[in-house]
């Protein structure tokens, strides 16, 4: 397919930015979504000249369902359709269980679980009508191998593992492909906010570009044997 239409959330940095650059080079018509306009425009610049056309840039908070729905609606309206949705965006505040208050729980679950669900549910009728579509959810190794301080984070990301299984059951006969990529230690700004290099040396991490390539492989059909499953990416 020429110029596939792809939404990348969390495109302002880390895996989302690396993925956007990779997909731009492959001719995707992109929608870049994030909460910080300046970071999204840095990604836009890094994408260079795109065969798929200038990416749509949307600054919004996906934890708001109306904003999430608008991302899907605008992409379909301006591009004429949607082929791929990649849920990279998320938050990862680190806190022990006893410090996990209501505000932290709401922040983590709205951004990591509800936001992807808002996007998936809005895109689903379009995918069903077209009998095609691909969703890649970016989760964490912490859903199966918990790390201290990520009581809320790991639980919220577990929802993505479950969403993926459900999408596979409901979508496989409709031509809709679903994947969940469970990342280990990827050297991103989000990782470094919790683990500086003196705690977690760079040599023990993978680059965002390596992580992004796994997502590209899912989109392009090279990981179709893993549909509906979690794909673990770690060093």
Secondary structure, 3 states (H helix, E strand, C coil): CCCCEEEEECCCCHHHHHHHHHHHHCCCEEEEEECCHHHHHHHHHHHCCCCCCCCEEEECCCCCHHHHHHHHHHHHHHHCCCCEEEECCCCCCCECHHHCCHHHHHHHHHHHHHHHHHHHHHHHHHHHHHCCEEEEEEEEHHHCCCCCCEHHHHHHHHHHHHHHHHHHHHHHHHCEEEEEEEECCECCHHHHHHCCCCCCCHHHCECHHHHHHHHHHHHCCCCHHHCCCEEEECC
